Amino acid sequence: MTDEEKKLLSTFETQLRHLMYLHDEVKRENVRLHTLLEEERLKTDALLAQCDELKTSYANLKAATAISLHDSDVKETKLRLSKLVREVDKCIALLNE
């Protein structure tokens, strides 16, 4: 093997080692990003669940407020109660299927 070939082989080995190092770095970064993504998905799911709970609580509060009203807004109270009854009927129908 000539000196030039040895030099080329040495250069090739150096570049190959560097490429392998970069590959390992990218793999580590990929794992880190996947972990971060999963954490963010869990946070998002928790926030969506909390949002749903708050919407339900708000709807219940509106219904309770409507029911607690006296004669001033009887028509609106009847409409809200009718809506709640229809929603309960839909749920029962879905359960019976």
C-alpha positions in Angstrom: 0.0 0.0 0.0 1.4 3.4 -1.0 1.6 6.4 1.3 -1.2 8.1 -0.7 -3.5 5.1 -0.3 -2.7 5.0 3.5 -3.5 8.7 3.7 -6.8 8.2 1.8 -7.7 5.2 4.1 -6.9 7.3 7.2 -9.0 10.1 5.9 -11.8 7.8 5.1 -11.6 6.2 8.6 -11.7 9.6 10.3 -14.7 10.7 8.3 -16.5 7.4 9.0 -15.9 7.8 12.7 -17.2 11.3 12.6 -20.2 10.2 10.7 -20.9 7.4 13.2 -20.6 10.0 16.0 -23.1 12.3 14.3 -25.4 9.4 13.8 -25.3 8.6 17.5 -25.9 12.2 18.4 -29.0 12.3 16.1 -30.3 9.1 17.7 -30.0 10.6 21.2 -31.7 13.8 20.0 -34.5 11.8 18.5 -35.1 9.9 21.7 -35.1 13.1 23.7 -37.6 14.7 21.3 -39.9 11.7 21.4 -39.9 11.9 25.2 -40.6 15.6 25.1 -43.4 15.0 22.6 -45.0 12.3 24.7 -44.9 14.6 27.8 -46.5 17.4 25.8 -49.2 15.0 24.6 -50.0 14.0 28.1 -50.2 17.7 29.2 -52.5 18.4 26.2 -54.8 15.4 27.1 -54.9 16.6 30.7 -55.8 20.1 29.7 -58.5 18.9 27.3 -60.0 16.8 30.1 -59.9 19.8 32.4 -61.6 21.9 29.7 -64.4 19.3 29.3 -64.9 19.2 33.1 -65.1 23.0 33.2 -67.6 23.1 30.3 -69.7 20.5 32.1 -69.5 22.5 35.4 -70.4 25.7 33.6 -73.4 24.0 31.9 -74.5 22.7 35.3 -74.1 26.1 36.9 -76.2 27.7 34.1 -78.9 25.1 34.6 -78.8 25.5 38.4 -79.0 29.3 38.0 -81.9 28.9 35.6 -83.7 26.6 38.0 -83.1 28.9 41.0 -84.7 31.9 39.2 -88.1 32.8 40.4 -91.0 33.9 38.2 -88.9 36.5 36.4 -87.7 34.1 33.6 -89.9 31.1 33.8 -90.0 30.6 30.0 -86.2 30.4 29.7 -86.0 28.0 32.6 -88.6 25.7 31.0 -86.6 25.7 27.7 -83.4 24.8 29.5 -85.1 22.0 31.5 -86.6 20.7 28.2 -83.1 20.8 26.7 -81.7 18.8 29.6 -84.5 16.3 29.4 -83.9 15.8 25.7 -80.1 15.3 26.4 -80.9 12.7 29.0 -83.3 11.0 26.7 -80.6 10.8 24.0 -78.2 9.3 26.5 -80.7 6.7 27.5 -81.4 5.9 23.9 -77.7 5.5 23.2 -77.3 3.2 26.2 -80.2 1.0 25.0 -78.7 0.5 21.6 
